[in-house]
């Protein structure tokens, strides 16, 4: 049931960086709530500058959330990396890496496993799950603040990442919206949250282990799931802290599509309805085929040949072993049979994304693909 009147959205700004003129680069933070009990949700987009589709998804989310009852609090941070968005070279956005230090913008979040181990020793046997969650969250928040304020300083990417993570640390659900180069929609699902794969209306799911590799989703769920495991081992008690985090790949870079953004927003709204944030009668996941793969079976296909490439299969397409996936034209061999090299599928697979340019060096990642996949 929709509310008869639109609710207000509280907007503030936070400085995530300063440019060489000393001016702060601010990003907007939209907060929306009906002051009803429920989980806190944090959603951000465009940590990589060319990955812009998530911004139109957040636009559609705000329009829907203004007219539907919310159980919990929702925090939305579009275009969370204005530095990356503005790194241009001609027609292209080069916003994947910090231009000063060369760091991937999505690899500077905080996680320290020793923090989990030291916290476990402080837990009283009588502490409830709620009390443990509150104390541990406060310790995480303080650790991030200490990291931000350390006397030796931090690189630009890590400053930005930790500023965002400090905002997200109170969330029970964290969604990080990304895009591939030329890509179909897919999601990274932690193995512990297998059921969530059917709560999003996303056709392709990559199941990842509870390991930290620097990204926001991992920085969110690794501490809580490591804590659950450690408490189970030391106290014999099971705790469910109710924290989930996902990276959602919303199609291709450098593209905004409002109609597709509406579908992406509905996918997220369906997931939030499954988590009790919204009414299931208003939003629900689509009845669709979903395909899963383990991270170890999400393979990269490289080219051994430099040249000009024709991509012969599109993202989302299923390909049989031995089929031609690409043709690479060698400009120095146009007058003989070695002018064209074919890149063949090494096994049956589903293409997720391919390199955006037709000019490639040898060793370029041409495609990323599902292998050994299954239907959920």
ABEGO torsion letter per residue (X at the ends): XBBABBBBBBBBBBBABBBAAGBBBBBBBBBBBAGBBEBBBBBBBGABAABAAAAAAAAAAAAAAAABBBBEBBBBBBGABAAAAABBBEABBAAABBAAAGBBAAAABBBBAAAAAAAAAABBAABBAAAAAAAAAAAAAAAAAAAAABAAEBBAAAAAAAAAAAAAAABABBBBBBBBABBBBBBBBBAAAAAAAAABBBABBBBBBBBBAGBAAAAAAAAAAAAAAAAAAAAGBBBBAGBBBBBBBBEBBGBBBAAAAAAAAAAAAAAAAAAGABBAAABBBBBBBBBBBBAAABBBBBBABBEBBBBABBBGBBBBBGBBABBBBBAAAAABAAABBBBBBABBBBBABBBABABBBBGBBABBBBBGBBBX
